[in-house]
Amino acid sequence: MNAPTISFDNTQIAFQSLSNFELKKAHFLFQVFQNQFLVKVGSSFTESALHWGLPIGPLVKPTIFKHFCSGENLEESTTLIRALAQKNVGVLLNYGVEAKETDEEYEKSIQQSLKAIRLAGTEKNIKAVCIKLTGFGRIALFEKLQQKASLSASEQTEVDKINARFDILCEAALSNDVAIYIDAEESWIQNPIDEMTLIRMKKYNQKKAIICNTYQLYRSDKLADLRSEIELAKKENFILGVKIVRGAYVEKEAEYATDHKIKSPIHSTKAGSDADFNEALQLCIDHIDSVSVCVASHNEESCLLLTKLLADKNIPFNHPHICVSQLYGMGDHITYNLLSLGLNCTKYMPYGPIKEVIPYLIRRAQENGSVNGQMGRELKLLKTEIQRRRI
């Protein structure tokens, strides 16, 4: 069939869910993000305020928090989850708390994830619960696992606990018929995460993708990994759960490579990352019977490529092995225009206590604040819609 005509410039479709007030508020917020000085000062102030225990909630919650997060807890989030369900938009739910170090904190993270999984069992537009395995074990321990270093008895006990926590979540996901997406992390801890995840894909993904791994295609080695794991899935008869992204740790990876005097695993150019992402997308669609893929991208070219590939292969746009995702609070021009074609569209939606989610919010402001970046594109579209509505 012919590829459908689609324009990501269609702001009437893109912002149909926003009231005039919400539209103007989003426009103001993105204008602030465009100012690098304000982003830098605001980020420093927020981090300092957290350090000193200052009450920043009343300032943050109605502004940046409300724009990018669904609530401080699942109870607050449910209203928004149901509102998106009315628009046929799915949710990838993430308890956005990071970098914990104690068993007590890990247990809290597990309980929050279990609660989210159980909610997904009743709210069917929650398509997946997203987790980081470093939410259930020390980063330093994952580093040691990657280095294949000998573990002490106590460290082996910690590893056993991580595996046990992971298995608890997998069993809950299976019984509630919801996927778990394992978010990608830094390259120096990613190998053991991949290994733990692949083991569980083989066990749980017999009929559908319950466990899904994330492939960061800005890494020059991940396309080869994806290719070999697709072949493994076909050979061993399980569904490979895949979320493809470009990547989120560019600056950290560069600093780590410099500090450790090693070659960076990241493509030296954006064009290299783009090419690998699009080839990974093609690979997943070519093997769609064995791969369940979430195309997590704000890149319009890649999203258009997806529609072309599906049309060329006569694959239904609502195929159960295909979904697309953008961050909640961004990319509505992609989400809602693809939704109008019948694709399974989702929003990556963090929630959690304000002070715990601040690192995520600061990244959103810092990573996307350049004039030529995603925020610039969003700002132009918001302005166009304001002019169209004449408000």
Helices and strands as residue ranges (DSSP letters): H 11-14, H 20-34, H 36-51, H 57-60, I 61-65, H 66-68, H 74-86, E 90-95, H 103-122, E 126-131, G 133-135, H 139-146, H 153-176, E 179-182, H 187-204, E 211-216, H 222-236, E 240-245, H 250-259, H 270-286, E 291-296, H 300-312, E 322-327, H 332-339, E 345-351, H 354-367, H 374-389
